[in-house]
Structures are given as structure tokens and as C-alpha cells.
Amino acid sequence: MVKHIILWKLRSELGAAEKREKAQAIKAGLEGLKGQVPGLVEIHVQIDGVLESSNADIMLDSTLENEEALKGYAVHPAHVAVANGVVRPNTEVRTCLDYEC
């Protein structure tokens, strides 16, 4: 199994209400990939309960069958559509950690 963890910071020019709206759209888009992307075992997006001590607004926690599935996920049309349509336009910082488990 491979874990794919991403942290994003939403664009700083967004107001609080806009950040909440964009975060919800990102969560819905990414979690909607379950069942669409081969090898994607689990996918969860954390947007609620983020403490002020955090320096990220959104966390993606996903599990894939193996490294090949991760590579396929990265270029899968459904994932690319969510990334280009909802995630990238609304975020300014991305941090990624992939590891075998």
C-alpha cells in the first residue's frame, strides 16, 4: 500500500466565507474520486476542526494499492479535472508526502 498525503494552503486573498466554500468544493471533488480511479483504496479530505496553530487549510489523506496506482492516479482524467478545476485555482501552497505502508 502507498499513502499519498497532501497539505494545501488556500489563497490568502480569499475571505473566510470564500475559503469555506472553496474547501468544501475541494473536499467534494477529491472524495468523489473514490470508485473512479483504479487502485484508489481510500480517500479522505480534512477541512473541519483545523486549529489556529496549523499552517495548512486542507489535508488529503489517500491510500492506493501500490506506486503504480499512485502514478495512474496522478494522470487519471477524473483526478486531473478536479486538480485543474477546483484545487489549483484556489490554493497557493502544496506539500506532498508519499510513502509505502
Protein Blocks (a to p, Z undefined) as FASTA:
>chain_A
ZZddddddddfkbcfklmmmmmmmmmmmmmmmgokaghiabdcddfehpafkbcbfbdcd
dddfblmlmmmmmmgmklmmmmmmmmmmmccbdcdddddZZ
